[in-house]
Protein backbone atom coordinates (compact mmCIF):
# COMPACT_ATOMS: atom_id res chain seq x y z
CA UNK A 1 0.00 0.00 0.00
CA UNK A 2 1.19 3.52 -0.75
CA UNK A 3 0.39 6.52 1.48
CA UNK A 4 -0.18 8.76 -1.57
CA UNK A 5 -2.80 6.33 -2.91
CA UNK A 6 -4.66 6.43 0.43
CA UNK A 7 -4.50 10.24 0.40
CA UNK A 8 -5.75 10.23 -3.21
CA UNK A 9 -8.73 8.05 -2.27
CA UNK A 10 -9.70 10.35 0.56
CA UNK A 11 -9.06 13.44 -1.58
CA UNK A 12 -11.47 12.03 -4.18
CA UNK A 13 -14.17 11.46 -1.58
CA UNK A 14 -13.93 7.68 -1.37
CA UNK A 15 -14.36 5.73 1.85
CA UNK A 16 -11.10 4.14 2.99
CA UNK A 17 -10.97 0.46 3.81
CA UNK A 18 -10.14 -0.65 7.35
CA UNK A 19 -6.76 -1.83 6.06
CA UNK A 20 -5.99 1.55 4.48
CA UNK A 21 -6.82 3.44 7.67
CA UNK A 22 -4.77 1.00 9.80
CA UNK A 23 -1.82 1.27 7.38
CA UNK A 24 -1.87 5.07 7.49
CA UNK A 25 -2.04 5.31 11.31
CA UNK A 26 0.73 2.75 11.66
CA UNK A 27 2.86 4.90 9.33
CA UNK A 28 2.14 7.99 11.44
CA UNK A 29 3.20 6.12 14.58
CA UNK A 30 6.37 4.51 13.23
CA UNK A 31 7.52 7.58 11.28
CA UNK A 32 7.41 5.90 7.86
CA UNK A 33 4.84 8.45 6.62
CA UNK A 34 6.15 11.99 6.32
CA UNK A 35 4.62 15.18 7.72
CA UNK A 36 3.61 16.47 4.26
CA UNK A 37 1.60 13.30 3.72
CA UNK A 38 0.04 13.50 7.19
CA UNK A 39 -0.95 17.11 6.48
CA UNK A 40 -2.47 16.19 3.11
CA UNK A 41 -4.35 13.29 4.68
CA UNK A 42 -5.71 15.52 7.47
CA UNK A 43 -6.86 18.12 4.90
CA UNK A 44 -8.53 15.44 2.77
CA UNK A 45 -10.39 14.19 5.87
CA UNK A 46 -11.24 17.78 6.80
CA UNK A 47 -12.98 18.33 3.45
CA UNK A 48 -14.40 14.88 2.77
CA UNK A 49 -15.20 13.57 6.27
CA UNK A 50 -15.14 9.90 7.26
CA UNK A 51 -17.94 7.41 7.70
CA UNK A 52 -18.44 5.61 11.02
CA UNK A 53 -16.36 2.62 9.98
CA UNK A 54 -13.40 4.83 9.00
CA UNK A 55 -13.74 6.85 12.22
CA UNK A 56 -13.73 3.67 14.32
CA UNK A 57 -10.68 2.39 12.41
CA UNK A 58 -8.80 5.66 12.96
CA UNK A 59 -9.70 5.65 16.68
CA UNK A 60 -8.61 2.03 17.15
CA UNK A 61 -5.41 2.71 15.21
CA UNK A 62 -4.55 5.66 17.46
CA UNK A 63 -5.51 3.70 20.59
CA UNK A 64 -3.28 0.79 19.60
CA UNK A 65 -0.35 2.94 18.43
CA UNK A 66 1.07 2.89 21.97
CA UNK A 67 0.60 1.09 25.24
CA UNK A 68 -2.98 0.11 26.13
CA UNK A 69 -3.48 -0.10 29.89
CA UNK A 70 -4.65 -3.48 31.15
CA UNK A 71 -6.28 -3.61 34.57
CA UNK A 72 -7.04 -7.33 34.57
CA UNK A 73 -4.97 -9.17 37.12
CA UNK A 74 -4.94 -6.12 39.44
CA UNK A 75 -7.71 -7.55 41.60
CA UNK A 76 -9.92 -4.46 41.19
CA UNK A 77 -13.28 -4.77 42.90
CA UNK A 78 -15.11 -2.29 40.71
CA UNK A 79 -15.32 -1.01 37.11
CA UNK A 80 -12.69 1.18 35.46
CA UNK A 81 -14.57 4.32 34.45
CA UNK A 82 -13.52 7.79 33.32
CA UNK A 83 -14.88 11.12 32.17
CA UNK A 84 -13.52 13.45 29.53
CA UNK A 85 -14.57 17.02 28.90
CA UNK A 86 -14.11 19.18 25.84
CA UNK A 87 -12.94 21.85 28.29
CA UNK A 88 -14.21 25.12 29.56
CA UNK A 89 -13.71 28.04 31.93
CA UNK A 90 -13.99 27.35 35.66
CA UNK A 91 -14.48 23.69 34.80
CA UNK A 92 -13.01 22.01 37.87
CA UNK A 93 -15.38 19.03 37.60
CA UNK A 94 -12.60 16.41 37.31
CA UNK A 95 -11.10 17.37 40.67
CA UNK A 96 -14.37 16.54 42.43
CA UNK A 97 -15.81 13.87 40.17
CA UNK A 98 -12.85 11.44 40.23
CA UNK A 99 -12.69 11.11 44.02
CA UNK A 100 -16.50 11.22 44.33
CA UNK A 101 -17.18 8.25 42.05
CA UNK A 102 -14.13 6.43 43.46
CA UNK A 103 -15.81 6.67 46.86
CA UNK A 104 -18.81 4.90 45.28
CA UNK A 105 -16.72 1.95 44.06
CA UNK A 106 -15.31 3.04 40.68
CA UNK A 107 -11.64 3.01 39.65
CA UNK A 108 -10.73 6.17 37.77
CA UNK A 109 -7.39 6.33 35.90
CA UNK A 110 -7.80 9.94 34.78
CA UNK A 111 -5.15 11.09 32.33
CA UNK A 112 -5.62 14.83 31.94
CA UNK A 113 -4.15 17.70 30.01
CA UNK A 114 -2.80 21.18 30.52
CA UNK A 115 -4.67 24.34 29.68
CA UNK A 116 -4.15 26.11 26.38
CA UNK A 117 -5.91 29.26 25.23
CA UNK A 118 -9.06 30.22 27.08
CA UNK A 119 -9.70 26.84 28.77
CA UNK A 120 -8.01 25.75 31.98
CA UNK A 121 -6.26 22.41 32.43
CA UNK A 122 -6.79 19.95 35.27
CA UNK A 123 -3.04 19.31 35.57
CA UNK A 124 -2.24 23.00 36.00
CA UNK A 125 -4.84 23.22 38.74
CA UNK A 126 -3.41 20.19 40.57
CA UNK A 127 0.11 21.56 40.26
CA UNK A 128 -1.01 24.47 42.48
CA UNK A 129 -0.73 21.92 45.29
CA UNK A 130 2.89 21.88 46.52
CA UNK A 131 4.57 18.55 45.81
CA UNK A 132 1.81 17.11 43.57
CA UNK A 133 3.57 14.99 40.94
CA UNK A 134 1.67 14.58 37.66
CA UNK A 135 4.16 12.04 36.30
CA UNK A 136 4.34 9.25 38.90
CA UNK A 137 5.87 5.87 38.12
CA UNK A 138 3.59 3.43 36.38
CA UNK A 139 3.58 1.27 39.53
CA UNK A 140 2.47 4.19 41.75
CA UNK A 141 -0.24 5.17 39.26
CA UNK A 142 -1.65 1.65 39.17
CA UNK A 143 -1.45 1.24 42.94
CA UNK A 144 -3.37 4.48 43.51
CA UNK A 145 -6.06 3.53 40.99
CA UNK A 146 -6.41 0.18 42.76
CA UNK A 147 -6.24 1.29 46.41
CA UNK A 148 -7.57 4.86 46.43
CA UNK A 149 -9.75 4.40 43.36
CA UNK A 150 -8.52 7.52 41.58
CA UNK A 151 -5.34 9.07 40.24
CA UNK A 152 -5.32 12.19 38.10
CA UNK A 153 -2.03 12.40 36.22
CA UNK A 154 -0.47 13.70 32.99
CA UNK A 155 -0.27 12.08 29.58
CA UNK A 156 2.55 9.56 29.48
CA UNK A 157 4.58 9.45 26.25
CA UNK A 158 3.75 5.79 25.77
CA UNK A 159 -0.04 6.12 25.25
CA UNK A 160 -1.59 6.72 21.80
CA UNK A 161 1.73 7.82 20.31
CA UNK A 162 0.25 8.44 16.84
CA UNK A 163 -1.98 11.20 18.23
CA UNK A 164 0.92 13.40 19.29
CA UNK A 165 2.35 13.44 15.75
CA UNK A 166 -1.01 13.74 14.01
CA UNK A 167 -2.18 16.54 16.33
CA UNK A 168 1.11 18.40 15.87
CA UNK A 169 0.58 18.41 12.10
CA UNK A 170 -3.12 19.32 12.39
CA UNK A 171 -2.22 22.26 14.62
CA UNK A 172 -0.06 23.84 11.88
CA UNK A 173 -2.18 22.86 8.86
CA UNK A 174 -5.55 24.34 9.98
CA UNK A 175 -7.10 20.87 10.31
CA UNK A 176 -7.88 20.73 14.04
CA UNK A 177 -11.56 21.57 13.43
CA UNK A 178 -12.58 18.27 11.88
CA UNK A 179 -15.10 16.04 13.69
CA UNK A 180 -13.59 12.67 12.64
CA UNK A 181 -10.09 13.83 13.58
CA UNK A 182 -11.23 15.30 16.91
CA UNK A 183 -13.20 12.15 17.77
CA UNK A 184 -10.28 9.83 16.98
CA UNK A 185 -7.83 12.06 18.86
CA UNK A 186 -9.93 12.28 22.03
CA UNK A 187 -11.06 8.66 22.01
CA UNK A 188 -7.74 7.16 20.88
CA UNK A 189 -6.15 8.57 24.06
CA UNK A 190 -9.05 7.76 26.38
CA UNK A 191 -9.63 4.21 25.16
CA UNK A 192 -5.91 3.47 25.63
CA UNK A 193 -6.61 3.71 29.37
CA UNK A 194 -8.36 0.32 29.33
CA UNK A 195 -11.78 1.63 30.39
CA UNK A 196 -14.92 -0.40 31.05
CA UNK A 197 -16.97 2.74 30.37
CA UNK A 198 -16.53 6.41 29.48
CA UNK A 199 -18.71 9.47 30.00
CA UNK A 200 -18.10 12.56 27.88
CA UNK A 201 -18.93 16.12 28.89
CA UNK A 202 -19.38 18.09 25.68
CA UNK A 203 -19.74 21.81 26.36
CA UNK A 204 -22.04 24.21 24.54
CA UNK A 205 -21.91 28.00 24.64
CA UNK A 206 -19.57 30.96 24.44
CA UNK A 207 -16.76 29.27 26.38
CA UNK A 208 -16.97 25.92 24.55
CA UNK A 209 -14.34 24.37 22.29
CA UNK A 210 -16.89 23.78 19.51
CA UNK A 211 -18.07 27.02 17.92
CA UNK A 212 -21.83 26.34 17.75
CA UNK A 213 -24.47 24.34 19.61
CA UNK A 214 -25.06 22.16 16.56
CA UNK A 215 -21.33 21.39 16.24
CA UNK A 216 -21.21 20.42 19.94
CA UNK A 217 -24.15 18.07 19.44
CA UNK A 218 -22.61 16.60 16.32
CA UNK A 219 -19.37 15.95 18.22
CA UNK A 220 -21.21 14.34 21.16
CA UNK A 221 -23.20 12.06 18.86
CA UNK A 222 -20.10 11.10 16.88
CA UNK A 223 -18.16 10.28 20.07
CA UNK A 224 -20.97 8.05 21.38
CA UNK A 225 -21.25 6.20 18.05
CA UNK A 226 -17.51 5.73 17.55
CA UNK A 227 -16.63 4.78 21.16
CA UNK A 228 -19.41 2.20 21.34
CA UNK A 229 -18.41 0.94 17.88
CA UNK A 230 -14.86 0.58 19.19
CA UNK A 231 -16.15 -1.54 22.08
CA UNK A 232 -16.20 0.90 25.01
CA UNK A 233 -19.68 1.70 26.39
CA UNK A 234 -19.87 5.50 26.26
CA UNK A 235 -22.47 8.19 26.78
CA UNK A 236 -22.24 11.97 26.50
CA UNK A 237 -23.81 14.87 28.33
CA UNK A 238 -24.27 18.18 26.55
CA UNK A 239 -23.68 20.80 29.24
CA UNK A 240 -23.74 24.56 29.42
CA UNK A 241 -20.61 26.67 28.98
CA UNK A 242 -22.32 29.97 28.26
CA UNK A 243 -21.01 31.19 31.61
CA UNK A 244 -18.12 30.27 33.89
CA UNK A 245 -19.01 26.91 35.44
CA UNK A 246 -17.66 27.35 38.98
CA UNK A 247 -17.78 30.66 40.85
CA UNK A 248 -14.08 31.06 40.05
CA UNK A 249 -11.52 30.54 37.28
CA UNK A 250 -7.79 30.03 37.68
CA UNK A 251 -5.68 27.31 39.24
CA UNK A 252 -5.24 27.51 43.05
CA UNK A 253 -8.65 29.21 43.34
CA UNK A 254 -10.29 26.26 41.54
CA UNK A 255 -8.57 23.73 43.81
CA UNK A 256 -9.95 25.62 46.82
CA UNK A 257 -13.48 25.51 45.36
CA UNK A 258 -13.11 21.78 44.59
CA UNK A 259 -12.12 21.10 48.20
CA UNK A 260 -15.10 23.15 49.44
CA UNK A 261 -17.41 21.03 47.30
CA UNK A 262 -15.80 17.74 48.37
CA UNK A 263 -16.22 18.81 52.00
CA UNK A 264 -19.93 19.34 51.37
CA UNK A 265 -19.93 23.14 51.53
CA UNK A 266 -21.38 23.51 48.01
CA UNK A 267 -24.61 21.57 47.49
CA UNK A 268 -26.22 23.50 44.68
CA UNK A 269 -25.46 25.70 41.72
CA UNK A 270 -24.00 25.18 38.27
CA UNK A 271 -20.87 23.29 39.28
CA UNK A 272 -22.76 20.95 41.61
CA UNK A 273 -25.44 20.23 39.04
CA UNK A 274 -23.03 19.33 36.23
CA UNK A 275 -20.67 17.31 38.46
CA UNK A 276 -23.54 15.35 39.97
CA UNK A 277 -25.12 14.63 36.56
CA UNK A 278 -21.78 13.29 35.25
CA UNK A 279 -21.25 11.25 38.43
CA UNK A 280 -24.73 9.71 38.08
CA UNK A 281 -23.94 8.77 34.48
CA UNK A 282 -20.60 7.24 35.50
CA UNK A 283 -22.21 5.12 38.23
CA UNK A 284 -24.86 3.94 35.75
CA UNK A 285 -22.27 3.26 33.03
CA UNK A 286 -20.14 1.30 35.51
CA UNK A 287 -23.21 -0.59 36.79
CA UNK A 288 -22.57 0.73 40.29
CA UNK A 289 -26.17 1.94 40.60
CA UNK A 290 -29.49 0.46 39.51
CA UNK A 291 -31.04 3.73 38.39
CA UNK A 292 -30.69 7.49 38.71
CA UNK A 293 -32.19 7.75 42.16
CA UNK A 294 -30.00 4.91 43.46
CA UNK A 295 -26.96 6.71 41.97
CA UNK A 296 -27.94 10.03 43.58
CA UNK A 297 -28.39 8.29 46.96
CA UNK A 298 -24.94 6.69 46.74
CA UNK A 299 -23.34 9.98 45.74
CA UNK A 300 -25.07 11.84 48.54
CA UNK A 301 -23.81 9.23 51.01
CA UNK A 302 -20.22 9.49 49.74
CA UNK A 303 -20.25 13.27 50.15
CA UNK A 304 -21.98 13.27 53.56
CA UNK A 305 -19.72 10.62 55.05
CA UNK A 306 -16.61 12.53 54.00
CA UNK A 307 -15.45 9.59 51.87
CA UNK A 308 -15.27 11.60 48.64
CA UNK A 309 -13.08 14.23 50.33
CA UNK A 310 -10.94 11.52 51.91
CA UNK A 311 -10.27 9.96 48.47
CA UNK A 312 -9.08 13.34 47.19
CA UNK A 313 -6.76 13.75 50.18
CA UNK A 314 -5.33 10.25 49.76
CA UNK A 315 -4.78 10.82 46.03
CA UNK A 316 -2.94 14.11 46.71
CA UNK A 317 -0.78 12.48 49.41
CA UNK A 318 -0.11 9.45 47.19
CA UNK A 319 1.16 11.72 44.42
CA UNK A 320 3.59 13.61 46.65
CA UNK A 321 1.37 16.42 47.98
CA UNK A 322 0.60 17.20 51.61
CA UNK A 323 -1.12 14.47 53.66
CA UNK A 324 -3.58 16.99 55.16
CA UNK A 325 -4.69 19.06 52.15
CA UNK A 326 -8.34 19.14 53.29
CA UNK A 327 -7.43 21.13 56.39
CA UNK A 328 -4.25 22.88 55.26
CA UNK A 329 -5.19 24.06 51.75
CA UNK A 330 -5.75 27.69 52.71
CA UNK A 331 -2.17 28.15 53.84
CA UNK A 332 -0.60 25.77 51.31
CA UNK A 333 -2.13 27.03 48.06
CA UNK A 334 -0.33 30.03 46.53
CA UNK A 335 -1.97 33.42 47.06
CA UNK A 336 -1.68 36.37 44.71
CA UNK A 337 -0.31 39.61 46.20
CA UNK A 338 -3.31 41.66 45.02
CA UNK A 339 -6.85 40.41 45.71
CA UNK A 340 -9.49 43.07 45.04
CA UNK A 341 -13.01 43.25 43.61
CA UNK A 342 -13.75 44.78 40.22
CA UNK A 343 -16.79 47.02 40.59
CA UNK A 344 -19.49 47.50 37.97
CA UNK A 345 -19.64 50.95 36.37
CA UNK A 346 -23.22 50.44 35.12
CA UNK A 347 -26.39 48.92 36.52
CA UNK A 348 -28.60 46.14 35.15
CA UNK A 349 -28.87 42.39 35.09
CA UNK A 350 -26.17 40.05 33.79
CA UNK A 351 -27.88 38.73 30.65
CA UNK A 352 -24.89 37.09 28.98
CA UNK A 353 -21.14 36.83 29.20
CA UNK A 354 -18.32 36.18 26.78
CA UNK A 355 -16.97 33.18 28.63
CA UNK A 356 -14.08 32.76 26.20
CA UNK A 357 -12.97 36.32 26.99
CA UNK A 358 -13.24 35.63 30.73
CA UNK A 359 -10.94 32.64 30.19
CA UNK A 360 -8.57 35.00 28.38
CA UNK A 361 -8.69 37.39 31.37
CA UNK A 362 -7.18 34.54 33.42
CA UNK A 363 -4.57 33.95 30.69
CA UNK A 364 -3.75 37.70 30.72
CA UNK A 365 -3.22 37.55 34.49
CA UNK A 366 -0.66 34.78 33.91
CA UNK A 367 -2.89 31.86 34.96
CA UNK A 368 -3.07 30.22 31.50
CA UNK A 369 -1.06 29.74 28.35
CA UNK A 370 -1.01 31.32 24.91
CA UNK A 371 1.75 28.93 23.81
CA UNK A 372 2.29 25.41 25.07
CA UNK A 373 5.69 26.32 26.60
CA UNK A 374 4.40 29.33 28.63
CA UNK A 375 5.04 29.11 32.39
CA UNK A 376 1.95 29.83 34.44
CA UNK A 377 1.28 31.54 37.75
CA UNK A 378 -0.92 29.28 39.87
CA UNK A 379 -1.96 31.99 42.30
CA UNK A 380 -3.83 34.34 39.94
CA UNK A 381 -7.41 34.18 38.69
CA UNK A 382 -10.95 35.26 39.45
CA UNK A 383 -13.30 34.41 42.30
CA UNK A 384 -16.90 35.35 43.17
CA UNK A 385 -17.73 35.81 39.47
CA UNK A 386 -21.25 37.14 38.87
CA UNK A 387 -23.63 34.80 37.04
CA UNK A 388 -26.32 35.23 34.40
CA UNK A 389 -29.47 36.56 36.07
CA UNK A 390 -27.61 38.48 38.84
CA UNK A 391 -28.76 42.02 39.60
CA UNK A 392 -25.91 44.52 39.37
CA UNK A 393 -25.85 48.10 40.75
CA UNK A 394 -23.13 50.64 40.05
CA UNK A 395 -20.36 49.59 42.46
CA UNK A 396 -21.49 45.93 42.77
CA UNK A 397 -18.52 43.54 42.49
CA UNK A 398 -18.53 41.65 39.15
CA UNK A 399 -15.75 39.39 40.44
CA UNK A 400 -12.69 39.43 42.68
CA UNK A 401 -9.42 39.60 40.78
CA UNK A 402 -6.31 37.83 42.07
CA UNK A 403 -3.40 39.54 40.34
CA UNK A 404 0.37 39.78 40.46
CA UNK A 405 0.48 43.59 40.02
CA UNK A 406 -1.75 46.69 40.01
CA UNK A 407 -1.26 46.97 36.24
CA UNK A 408 -2.45 43.39 35.74
CA UNK A 409 -5.42 44.12 37.98
CA UNK A 410 -6.40 47.24 36.00
CA UNK A 411 -6.14 45.44 32.65
CA UNK A 412 -8.13 42.46 33.88
CA UNK A 413 -10.81 44.71 35.42
CA UNK A 414 -11.35 46.50 32.12
CA UNK A 415 -11.53 43.23 30.14
CA UNK A 416 -13.91 41.69 32.66
CA UNK A 417 -16.31 44.64 32.54
CA UNK A 418 -16.40 44.25 28.75
CA UNK A 419 -17.02 40.49 28.93
CA UNK A 420 -20.05 40.82 31.25
CA UNK A 421 -23.11 41.86 29.24
CA UNK A 422 -25.68 43.81 31.24
CA UNK A 423 -29.30 44.33 30.15
CA UNK A 424 -32.46 45.84 31.57
CA UNK A 425 -34.55 42.66 31.74
CA UNK A 426 -33.57 39.83 34.01
CA UNK A 427 -32.80 36.66 32.00
CA UNK A 428 -33.32 33.20 33.37
CA UNK A 429 -30.05 31.39 33.97
CA UNK A 430 -29.45 28.81 31.22
CA UNK A 431 -30.14 25.12 31.82
CA UNK A 432 -27.00 23.23 32.74
CA UNK A 433 -27.76 19.85 31.16
CA UNK A 434 -29.10 20.13 27.61
CA UNK A 435 -29.17 16.44 26.77
CA UNK A 436 -27.83 12.99 27.56
CA UNK A 437 -26.80 10.99 24.50
CA UNK A 438 -26.60 7.25 24.92
CA UNK A 439 -26.01 4.48 22.44
CA UNK A 440 -29.19 3.68 20.54
CA UNK A 441 -30.57 0.21 21.24
CA UNK A 442 -30.09 -2.10 18.23
CA UNK A 443 -33.23 -1.89 16.08
N1 LIG B 1 -8.73 17.56 22.12
C1 LIG B 1 -7.97 16.53 21.68
O1 LIG B 1 -7.43 15.76 22.47
N2 LIG B 1 -7.84 16.37 20.34
C2 LIG B 1 -8.43 17.17 19.45
O2 LIG B 1 -8.29 16.95 18.27
C3 LIG B 1 -9.21 18.23 19.91
C4 LIG B 1 -9.35 18.42 21.27
Boltz pocket constraint, residues with backbone or C-beta under 6 A from the ligand:
constraints:
  - pocket:
      binder: B
      contacts: [[A, 167], [A, 176], [A, 181], [A, 182], [A, 183], [A, 185], [A, 186]]
      max_distance: 6.0
